[in-house]
Amino acid sequence: QLHLVESGGGLVQPGGSLRLSCAASGFTLDAYAIGWFRQAPGKEREGVSCISSSSGSTNYADSVKGRFTISRDNAKNTVYLQMNSLKPEDTAIYYCAARRFTTVQAMCVRRRGDYWGQGTQVTVSS
C-alpha cells in the first residue's frame, strides 16, 4: 500500500519554529512533486509550499514566504517543511501530498495530489 505520513506538528509559541516531515512508504518520492497544504477550522485547504521532484523548483504562498522552507531528501524518501517565525494564523492541520506530471505552481494553486497524508496539527499559541 502507498502511504504518506506527516510528523513534527505540535504546540509552539508565536515566533517559534517547527519542522514537519512527510515520509513515504510503498513507493519512492523521487518521481513526484510534493506539496504541503494546510486547513484551518472553517477555512478552505490552501497550498503552503510545493517542491518539484528534482528540487529545482519551489513555490510558496505569499503568507509564508521568508518564513517557511521546503526541502526534500530523496535518499530518505522524505520531504520537510521548516517553519520559522510562526504566527497564530499558521495554526491548522498540515497535510502533504504527492503528484506526478505537474508544475509546482499548478499543484499548490489547484491543491491537487495523487496521494495524501492524514495530516499533523500545528498550533501556534501563547
VMD Tcl script that draws the C-alpha trace (Angstrom):
set ca {
  {0.00 0.00 0.00}
  {1.05 3.56 -0.67}
  {1.20 5.92 2.25}
  {2.35 9.40 3.17}
  {2.84 10.09 6.86}
  {3.32 13.55 8.32}
  {5.04 14.19 11.63}
  {6.54 17.06 13.58}
  {3.44 19.04 14.43}
  {2.67 20.32 17.88}
  {2.08 23.35 20.07}
  {4.52 26.23 19.75}
  {4.57 29.82 20.92}
  {4.41 32.70 18.45}
  {7.84 33.30 16.98}
  {8.84 29.70 17.45}
  {9.82 27.04 14.93}
  {8.76 23.57 13.88}
  {9.97 21.18 11.23}
  {7.40 18.96 9.59}
  {8.34 15.73 7.85}
  {6.48 13.82 5.17}
  {7.65 10.24 4.76}
  {6.53 7.87 2.05}
  {6.07 4.14 2.26}
  {5.20 1.75 -0.51}
  {6.62 4.00 -3.22}
  {9.54 6.30 -3.84}
  {9.03 10.04 -3.88}
  {11.75 10.92 -6.36}
  {9.37 10.95 -9.33}
  {6.80 13.13 -7.57}
  {6.31 16.75 -6.84}
  {5.46 17.15 -3.17}
  {3.27 19.79 -1.63}
  {2.42 20.96 1.85}
  {-1.13 22.15 2.39}
  {-2.99 23.36 5.43}
  {-6.56 23.72 6.55}
  {-7.72 25.80 9.46}
  {-11.19 25.37 11.02}
  {-13.85 26.92 8.82}
  {-11.43 27.65 6.00}
  {-10.59 26.04 2.70}
  {-7.45 23.99 2.29}
  {-4.63 26.13 0.93}
  {-1.33 25.36 -0.70}
  {1.56 26.33 1.55}
  {4.59 25.18 -0.40}
  {5.42 22.76 -3.19}
  {8.68 21.33 -4.50}
  {9.49 19.60 -7.77}
  {10.85 16.08 -7.97}
  {14.38 17.34 -8.58}
  {14.17 20.17 -6.03}
  {14.79 22.55 -8.91}
  {11.54 24.44 -8.43}
  {9.67 25.56 -5.36}
  {6.52 27.54 -4.74}
  {5.40 29.35 -1.60}
  {2.19 31.01 -0.54}
  {2.69 34.74 -0.01}
  {1.74 34.35 3.64}
  {4.73 32.09 4.37}
  {7.44 33.47 2.08}
  {10.60 34.22 4.00}
  {9.46 32.14 6.97}
  {8.96 28.61 5.62}
  {11.40 26.48 3.65}
  {10.57 23.28 1.80}
  {13.23 20.69 1.07}
  {13.50 17.04 0.21}
  {15.88 14.17 0.75}
  {15.08 11.58 -1.88}
  {17.56 9.15 -0.35}
  {15.44 9.19 2.81}
  {12.19 9.30 0.85}
  {11.18 12.30 2.93}
  {10.19 15.91 2.38}
  {10.48 18.60 5.03}
  {8.85 21.91 5.83}
  {10.91 24.14 8.10}
  {8.62 26.71 9.68}
  {10.15 29.69 11.43}
  {8.68 32.84 12.97}
  {5.38 31.07 13.42}
  {2.24 33.14 13.87}
  {-1.14 32.25 15.37}
  {-2.63 32.39 11.88}
  {-0.39 29.47 10.91}
  {-2.50 27.25 13.16}
  {-4.00 24.47 11.03}
  {-3.79 20.83 10.12}
  {-0.89 20.41 7.73}
  {-1.04 17.77 5.01}
  {1.50 16.60 2.49}
  {0.62 15.31 -0.94}
  {2.45 13.74 -3.87}
  {1.64 14.27 -7.52}
  {3.29 13.37 -10.81}
  {3.33 15.33 -14.05}
  {2.60 18.71 -12.58}
  {4.31 22.02 -12.07}
  {4.76 23.18 -8.50}
  {2.65 26.24 -9.21}
  {-0.26 24.17 -10.50}
  {-0.01 21.72 -7.62}
  {-0.05 24.42 -4.95}
  {-2.69 26.66 -6.53}
  {-5.05 23.87 -7.58}
  {-4.40 21.87 -4.39}
  {-4.14 18.60 -6.26}
  {-2.38 15.44 -5.19}
  {-2.36 11.81 -6.22}
  {-1.65 10.70 -2.66}
  {-2.36 12.46 0.62}
  {-1.26 12.01 4.18}
  {-3.55 12.11 7.20}
  {-2.25 15.44 8.46}
  {-0.48 16.77 11.52}
  {-1.81 19.50 13.80}
  {0.18 22.70 14.21}
  {-0.99 25.09 16.91}
  {0.67 28.45 17.45}
  {-0.43 29.98 20.70}
  {0.94 31.62 23.82}
}
mol new
graphics top color blue
foreach p $ca { graphics top sphere $p radius 0.5 }
foreach p [lrange $ca 0 end-1] q [lrange $ca 1 end] { graphics top cylinder $p $q radius 0.2 }
display resetview
